[in-house]
Amino acid sequence: MLNAANLAFIAFSRFHVSMDGHVLAMMVMAVAAAEAALALAVVILLHKHKGKLDSNVFSLLKG
């Protein structure tokens, strides 16, 4: 969905001959990369803490 939004931002910015859509698309990609990095960090920390990656281990994240 983020790629579709980026494509729409770039298409509209090309239509209106401005760079605003390109800048917004780059910011969306940066947020998506940060989200993926945080998810990977959570998985790595759970593996270090429990020593295994089992789907039941992820139930520890529930409050």
C-alpha positions in Angstrom: 0.0 0.0 0.0 2.9 2.3 0.7 4.3 1.7 -2.8 0.9 2.6 -4.3 0.8 5.8 -2.3 4.3 6.6 -3.4 3.3 6.0 -7.0 0.3 8.3 -6.7 2.4 11.0 -5.0 5.0 10.9 -7.8 2.4 10.8 -10.5 0.6 13.8 -9.1 3.8 15.7 -8.7 4.8 15.0 -12.3 1.4 16.2 -13.4 1.7 19.4 -11.5 5.4 19.8 -12.4 6.6 20.1 -8.8 9.0 18.0 -6.6 6.6 17.9 -3.6 5.4 14.4 -4.4 8.9 13.1 -4.8 10.0 14.5 -1.4 6.9 13.0 0.3 7.5 9.6 -1.3 11.1 9.7 0.0 9.8 10.5 3.5 7.3 7.6 3.3 10.1 5.2 2.2 12.2 6.4 5.2 9.3 5.7 7.6 8.8 2.2 6.1 12.5 1.5 6.5 12.5 2.6 10.1 9.4 0.4 10.8 11.2 -2.6 9.3 14.3 -1.9 11.3 12.3 -1.7 14.5 10.5 -5.0 13.8 13.9 -6.7 13.1 15.2 -5.3 16.4 12.3 -6.7 18.3 12.8 -10.2 16.7 16.6 -10.0 17.5 15.9 -9.0 21.1 13.4 -11.8 21.6 15.8 -14.3 20.2 18.6 -13.0 22.6 16.3 -13.0 25.6 14.6 -16.4 25.0 17.2 -18.2 22.9 14.7 -19.4 20.3 12.3 -18.0 17.8 9.0 -19.7 18.4 5.6 -18.1 17.6 4.6 -18.7 21.3 7.5 -16.4 22.4 5.8 -13.5 20.6 2.9 -13.8 23.0 5.2 -12.2 25.6 4.6 -8.9 23.8 1.0 -8.9 24.9 0.3 -6.7 27.9 
